[in-house]
């Protein structure tokens, strides 16, 4: 089976062209492929499937082998992959688990991904819970570089109210008018170098925390894997629309593996 490896700001994925529907992979096999010592190694695996109503359909699995919710970095990587396959030029319209998405490959190689609207968020003491295609816990800290993301993220992720479905945990530091973000991801069960839906969550909640009132906003964010830009419009104090996630998405290598 041929596979391609991509990363979106350090968040890496195995991508497979499955338009012929021949990649019938069990959760155990997906986990084995994602294993960093005994497999290809990745934070997740993505199948590009055929869908007559769209350019393609995206099916995403975490590195534990289980199908998961929307992956922002994976969405940007599959857009680049679809261009490599000759499916699109610069614009894509595809279907993911949370519904339709649009994508644009900019001239500088950055990839823009349109996210679904967010209509609410919850508070958890001083912290926040928000769903940006995947569920996220957002915690603001004074020095994000000193946070033990693995230990503290795992503790929150496995709290009784989150343990069954899981939640991604984002630690966010406000630096001037931008944010530094580090994320513990469920399904990977470790810190990843970046998380697309996580930086969207940090941007929306961060805008609210800073008291920004403009209807149209652009938020800049830094992660260990690279820089992001999130643009959006505020519907009201708790709802957001026209959300676009922009960042790098790069081809790494391709190869064949025997299943």
C-alpha positions in Angstrom: 0.0 0.0 0.0 1.3 3.4 -0.9 1.2 6.2 1.7 2.2 9.8 1.9 3.5 11.6 5.0 2.6 15.2 5.7 2.8 17.6 8.6 0.9 20.6 9.6 3.2 22.7 11.8 4.7 19.6 13.3 1.4 17.7 13.6 2.1 14.7 11.4 -0.1 12.4 9.4 -0.1 9.3 7.2 -2.3 10.1 4.2 -3.7 7.4 1.9 -5.5 7.8 -1.4 -8.5 5.6 -0.9 -10.7 6.7 -3.8 -10.9 3.0 -4.9 -12.0 2.0 -1.4 -9.4 -0.7 -1.0 -7.8 0.5 2.3 -9.8 -1.6 4.8 -7.7 -1.0 7.9 -8.6 -2.2 11.4 -8.0 0.1 14.4 -5.1 -2.1 15.5 -3.5 -1.8 12.1 -3.9 2.0 12.1 -2.3 2.2 15.5 0.6 0.0 14.3 1.1 2.2 11.2 1.2 5.3 13.5 3.6 3.8 15.9 6.9 5.7 15.9 9.2 2.7 16.3 7.4 -0.2 14.7 5.4 1.7 12.0 5.6 4.7 9.8 5.0 7.0 12.8 2.4 9.8 13.0 -0.1 11.6 15.2 -2.9 10.3 13.0 -3.9 8.6 9.8 -6.2 10.1 7.1 -8.1 8.4 4.3 -9.0 10.5 1.2 -12.2 8.9 0.1 -14.3 9.6 -3.0 -17.6 11.5 -2.6 -19.7 12.5 -5.5 -20.9 15.7 -3.9 -17.5 17.0 -3.0 -13.9 17.1 -4.3 -13.2 14.3 -1.7 -14.1 13.1 1.8 -11.8 13.1 4.7 -11.8 10.2 7.3 -9.5 10.8 10.2 -8.1 8.4 12.8 -6.1 9.3 15.9 -2.8 7.4 16.5 -4.6 5.0 18.9 -6.5 3.7 15.8 -9.9 5.1 16.6 -11.9 7.4 14.3 -12.0 10.8 15.7 -13.6 14.2 15.3 -12.4 17.0 13.0 -8.7 17.6 12.8 -7.7 21.1 11.6 -4.1 20.4 10.7 -5.1 17.1 9.1 -7.7 19.1 7.1 -5.0 21.5 5.8 -2.7 18.6 5.0 -5.3 16.7 3.0 -6.0 19.8 0.9 -2.3 19.8 -0.1 -2.4 16.1 -0.7 -5.5 16.4 -3.0 -3.6 18.9 -5.1 -0.7 16.5 -5.4 -3.2 13.9 -6.6 -4.5 16.3 -9.2 -8.0 16.5 -7.7 -7.9 20.3 -7.1 -5.9 23.3 -8.1 -5.9 26.0 -5.3 -9.5 25.6 -3.9 -11.1 22.6 -2.3 -14.5 21.7 -1.0 -14.6 18.5 1.0 -16.6 16.6 3.6 -15.4 15.7 7.1 -17.1 14.1 10.1 -18.4 17.5 11.2 -19.8 18.5 7.8 -18.5 20.4 4.7 -15.3 22.5 4.7 -13.6 24.8 2.3 -9.9 25.2 1.7 -7.5 27.5 -0.1 -3.8 27.0 -0.9 -2.2 30.4 -0.9 0.6 31.4 -3.3 3.1 31.2 -0.4 2.2 27.6 0.3 0.2 28.3 3.4 -3.2 26.5 3.6 -6.4 28.2 4.8 -9.2 25.9 6.1 -12.7 27.1 6.9 -14.0 25.8 10.1 -17.6 25.4 11.2 -19.4 28.1 13.2 -19.0 28.0 17.0 -22.2 29.1 18.8 -21.3 28.7 22.5 -18.7 27.8 25.1 -18.8 26.9 28.7 -16.8 27.9 31.8 -15.1 25.5 34.2 -14.0 27.7 37.0 -11.4 30.0 35.5 -11.1 27.7 32.5 -13.2 27.2 29.4 -14.7 24.3 27.3 -15.4 24.9 23.6 -16.0 22.7 20.6 -14.3 23.8 17.4 -14.9 20.6 15.5 -13.3 18.7 18.4 -13.8 19.3 22.1 -11.3 21.5 23.8 -10.4 22.6 27.3 -8.7 26.0 27.4 -6.6 26.9 30.4 -4.7 30.3 30.6 -1.3 30.2 32.3 1.4 32.7 33.1 4.4 30.8 31.6 3.3 28.1 29.1 6.9 27.0 28.5 7.1 25.7 32.1 3.9 23.7 32.1 4.2 20.0 32.3 1.8 19.5 29.4 1.8 15.7 29.5 1.1 15.4 33.3 -1.3 18.3 33.6 -3.0 17.6 30.3 -3.5 13.9 31.1 -4.9 14.8 34.6 -7.6 17.1 33.0 -8.3 14.8 30.1 -9.1 11.8 32.4 -11.3 13.7 34.9 -14.5 11.9 35.4 -16.6 14.2 33.2 -14.2 13.9 30.3 -12.8 10.4 30.6 -15.2 8.5 28.4 -15.2 10.7 25.3 -11.9 12.5 26.0 -11.0 16.2 25.6 -8.0 18.0 24.2 -6.3 20.3 26.7 -4.8 23.6 25.6 -2.5 25.7 27.8 -2.4 29.3 26.6 -0.3 32.3 27.4 -1.1 35.8 26.3 2.0 37.5 24.9 1.3 41.1 23.9 -1.6 40.7 21.3 -0.9 37.1 20.4 -0.9 33.7 22.1 1.4 30.9 22.8 -0.3 27.5 22.8 0.7 24.0 23.8 -1.8 21.1 23.5 -2.3 17.6 25.0 -4.3 15.6 22.5 -6.7 12.8 23.3 -6.2 9.7 21.1 -2.5 10.6 20.9 -2.4 10.8 24.7 0.6 13.2 24.7 1.6 16.7 23.7 1.6 17.3 20.0 3.7 20.1 18.3 0.5 21.8 17.3 -3.3 21.3 17.1 -5.4 23.1 14.5 -8.7 22.9 16.3 -6.9 23.7 19.5 -5.4 27.0 18.2 -8.9 27.9 16.9 -10.3 27.3 20.4 -7.4 29.4 22.0 -8.0 32.2 19.5 -11.8 32.5 20.1 -11.5 32.2 23.9 -8.4 34.5 23.9 -10.2 37.2 22.0 -13.0 37.1 24.6 -10.4 37.2 27.4 -8.7 40.2 25.9 -12.0 42.0 25.6 -11.7 42.5 21.9 -14.9 44.0 20.5 -14.3 44.2 16.8 -16.7 42.2 14.6 -13.9 41.0 12.3 -10.7 39.8 14.0 -7.4 38.2 13.2 -5.5 36.4 16.0 -1.9 35.3 15.7 -0.7 32.2 17.6 2.6 30.4 18.2 2.9 26.7 18.9 6.1 24.5 19.3 5.5 23.4 15.7 5.0 26.8 14.0 2.8 29.9 13.6 -0.9 30.1 12.9 -3.4 32.8 12.0 -7.1 32.5 12.9 -9.6 35.0 11.4 -13.3 35.1 12.3 -16.3 37.3 12.8 -18.2 37.6 16.1 -21.9 37.0 16.0 -22.2 38.0 19.7 -20.3 37.5 22.9 -20.4 33.7 22.7 -20.8 32.9 19.0 -18.4 33.1 16.1 -18.7 32.6 12.3 -16.6 32.7 9.1 -13.7 31.1 11.0 -10.5 30.4 8.9 -7.4 28.6 10.2 -4.2 29.4 8.3 -0.8 27.7 8.7 1.8 25.5 7.1 1.2 22.1 5.6 4.2 20.3 4.1 4.8 17.0 2.2 7.5 15.0 4.0 7.9 11.7 2.1 6.0 8.9 0.4 6.6 5.1 0.4 5.1 1.7 0.4 4.3 -0.6 3.3 3.1 -4.2 3.2 -0.1 -4.8 5.2 
